[in-house]
Amino acid sequence: MMSLLRGLALVAAMLTTAAPAVGQPAGSTARIGYIFVGTASGSSQNLEAFRDALRELGYAEGRNIALELRYADGRFERVPGILEELIRLKVDVILVGGYQLILAASQATRTIPIVGVWCGVEMFAASLARPGGNVTGVTCMSPDLAAKQLQILKEVLPRVTAVAVVHNPQAPYTLREVRDLEGAARTLGIRLHPVPVNQPEDFEPAFASLGRVGAQAILTISDPLTYSQRRQIADLASRHRLPGMFGFKDYAQAGGLVSYGSNLQALVRRADFYVDKILKGAKPGDIPVEQPTRFELVINLRTARALGVTIPQPLLLRADELIQ
């Protein structure tokens, strides 16, 4: 995190050259910077959702819009350089996902509008109704979501008593989520074992340590790092025979057992609405931040069979999607 903040100092000198978007003249081409934490292949679902929504709003690449796509490949230390490049290109709006990237972008420029998809709002928005500043967007969290995830995990595994909570402490909201989970865990008779990870190389030794604490399952708190490593997490959970609960169905599609949360691709599509409003002249600080109103339960039955887990019938009936 310190290297990220040091790198941002190099970007600050460019702030005076960045101009705010004031609406696109007829016939002009808008330029959007889109930063992905993960790889191109791992980010393809979100990029496809973004492009689809842009087309529905009347944008066409090469005609009235240009996308400047950048990938950090799971390395947050690359973000300051990416932001410096986008500022130099004078993009009209920057789209990013996750606490770390939005923090970096908001510190790198106070003038270029930033549309974010993130978990938690208090770090970037003065209020949901009027966020102020140059950051707005949609959140993927709601109160008590993590507690609900733990409750569902208990329904899947009635005898579970020890759950490892995989989280990235560089995203402060994950620490709050761990604290919030403690109350729910006491009610459910579960011991929590926080497992911090800071970079892609941390996951393998972290999972290797879970046997020593007697973890019987995992709950992963989503942030850009854990999301970008979702396939590695699913593979490690399978190798160590640990059923897992996750926040997006993308984890279940990668091989995780169960997910409960908002639909990330729907949030990305909604972010296009913000981009469109800004390109038409709206100020990001005047566009209310939205929270999800619908959450989906996805169960990977293939993973359940491999782990020897029998999913209770009531959960199967409640599921929005069953992955065969």
N, C-alpha and C positions, 0 to 999 in steps of 0.2 A: 504493500500500500504506500510506503514511504517513497519507493521509486516512482510510483505513479504521480504522487504529489510533487516530487522534485521535477518531474518532466513537465508538469503543468506550468511551472514557472517560465519555461521556455516559450510556452504558447502565449503567455499574458501580453508580451510585447506586441502581438499582432492585433490586439483588440481594437485599436483605433482605426484599423483598415477595414473592419467588417461592418457592413451596412445592414440595417434591419430590412426585412421584407415589407413592402408597402403595397402589395398587390401587383399582379403580373399584367403588363400592357398586352393588348390584343396582339396575337401572333408571336409573342415571345416564348422562349423555352425556359421553363423553371428547372432549377437544378436542386436535387435532393441528395443529401449525404445520408447514407444508411450504414451504421456500424454494427457488425455482428461480433460477439465475443468468440464464437466457435468457428468452425471451418465452413467452407462453401457447401460441402455435401451435408454437413450436420445442420445447416441453416436453411436448407432448400425449402422445407415446408413453410417457414415463415415468409421467405421471400416470395414464394408462389402466391400466398394469401395476400401479401402486400400488393403485388402486381395485379392480381385479379381485381382487387378493390379499386385500384387506380383506374383500370380500364372501365369499370362500371361508372366511375365519376367523370369519364370523358377524357382521360389522359392517355396519350400514346407515346411510348419512348421513340425518340428520334423526330417527333413532330412538335409536341408542346411540353415535353418533359425529358430530363436526362437524369439517370440514376448514377450516383457515385457510390458504388458498393465497396465496403472495406471489411476485411476479416482479421480478427486478432489471433485466431487459432488457439484460443484458450490462454493467451498471454496478456494480462492486463497492462504490463509494462510497455506494450506496443501502442496503447491507446493515445497517449499524448502526441506521438508522432502522427498518428492517423488524424487526430483533431487538427493539428497544425496544418496538415495538407488540405483538409476540407475548408478550413478558414481561408487559406491561401487561394483556394478555388472560388471563394465567395459564393458558397452554396446559399440557397434561399431558406433552407430549413434543414435541421439535422434530426434524424430519427434514431433513437437508441433504446436499448432495453436493459433494465437492471440498475440497481443502486449505484454500482461503481462507475458505470459508463455515464449515467446522468450526472453524477457528482463531477466527474471529469469534464463533461461538456459544459455544465453550468459554471464551472470555474474558468474554463478556457474562453468563453465568450458570454458577454452580458447583452449582446445585441442580436445575434442570429437566433431566430426562434428554435426551440428544442421541443420535440414531441417525444415523450417517453412512454414506455410500457414497463411498469415497475410494481414492486410489492412494498406498500407503505407510502404515505403521502407527506408526512410531517417534515421530511428533510428538504423538500423542494417546493412545496405549495403553502402559501399563507393560509389558504382555506380551500376546500373543495369547490365552493361556488365561485371564488375569485382567486385563482392561484397567485396572481401577480407575477412580476418579473418576466422572464422569457422562457419559462418551462411550464408545460401543461401535458396532458395525456390521459392515460387510463391505468388503473391499478389492477393487480391480479388477486388482491387479498380482500378479506372482509373479517370483521371481528369473529373470533372463535373458530376460524377455519381449521387451524392446526389441531385444536381440541377435537373437532369433529373427525379429522383424519385419524387421530389416535383411537377414537371410539370405534370407528369402522374397522381399524386394524384389530381391535379387541374382539369384534364380532367375527372376523375371519379366523382369528386364533384365540378362542376362549381361554386357553390355558397359558397364554403368554404372560410373563411377569417381568421381563427385562427387555427393553427396547433401546437400541442405539439411535441417537439423533444426529444424522450427518448434516453438517452445516458449515458455511463459510463465514467466519467471524469478521471478515473484511466488509461484509454487508451488515451494518449494525442491527437492522431489523431482525436478522436471524437470531441474534442473542435475545431479543425481546420474545421471539417465538418460542425459544427454548424455555424461558421463564414462564410464559403463558402455559406451556405444556405441563409444567410441573404440577399445577393444581389439578388438571384433568387426570394426570397419571396417578396421583394419590387416590382420587376417587375410584379409578379403575383397578387399583392394586398393582400398578406397574412401576418398576424402577427405571429411570431414564439414565442413559449414559451418553452425554454429549461427546460427539466426535468431530473436532474441528479439522477442516481441510482448507488449504490456502492456494494450492496449485495442482495441476493434473497429476504430478508425481506423488501426491500425498495419499491418494485413494487406496492404492494397493497396501502400503503398510498400515493404514487405518483399518482396513478390513481384516488384515492379519491379526490385529490386536483385539478384535471383538470376542474371540474365543476366551481370552483371559478374563473378560468382565462378564462372561456368561450371557451375552446378548442372544436373544432368540429371534429377533426381527429387527428391521431398520425402518426409520422414518426419515426421509430426506427433505430438508427445507430447500425450496427452489431459489436459486439465484443464478446469474449468468454462468458461474463456474460449474455448479452442479448440473445445470441444464446442458451445458456444452459437453459434459462428461457422462451424460445419461446412459450411453451404451456401455461405457466402462463400468459404471455403477451396477447396471443390471447384470453384466457378466460376472462381476465380483460377488454380487449377492447370490447368483446361481452357483458359483464355485464353492462358496462357503455355506450354501444351503440356508440362506436367510431370506424369508419372505419380506417384501418391502412395500411401504406405502409412500406414494409420491403425489406431487401437486398438479401435474399436467398429464394428460393422456399420452403425450409424447414419450414419457418414461415407460408407460405400459407397452406402447408400441415397440420400444427398444428392448423389451423383455422383462420389465418390472412387473410385479404381481398385481398391484392395485393402485389406482390413482383416483383422487377426488379433488376437484378444484375447477377453476374456470378454464375455458377453452382458449389456449394461447393464440391460435390462428384467428379466432374471432376477435381477440383483443387487438391483434396486429391490423386486421381489417378495419377495426374501429379507429385505429390511429390514423388511417388514411383520411377519415372525416376531418380530423384536426389539421392534417397537412393541407387539405383542400381549402379549409376555412382560412388558414394563414396565407396561402398563396393568393386568396381573393381579398386579402387586406386586413383580416382580423388580427388583433393582438393576442398572443398566446396567454398573457396574463388575464385576459377577459373571458377565456373559454373555460368553462367549469371542468374540473377533473371528474372522470367517471369511475365508479366502482362496478364490478360485475354483479349481475342480478341472478345469474343462473350458474349452477355448478353441476358437473357431470361425474358420474361414477363409472369407471372403466376397469374391467377385470380381464386379465390375461389368463385364460383357461389352460393354454399350453404350458405356461410357467407353473400354474397350480399343479398340473399333473406331474411335471418334472420334479417339483418339490414335495409331492405327496400331500398337498393341502386340499382338503375338501371344502369348497365354498358353500356356506349355508344357503339353502333355497331362498329364504327371504331376500338375501343380498343379490342373488342371481336375478330375481324378479325386479329388484329396484335398479339394477344396472342400466345405464344408458347405452353401453356397448360391451359386448363380450368378444374378446379376441380369441379365435379358435386356433 
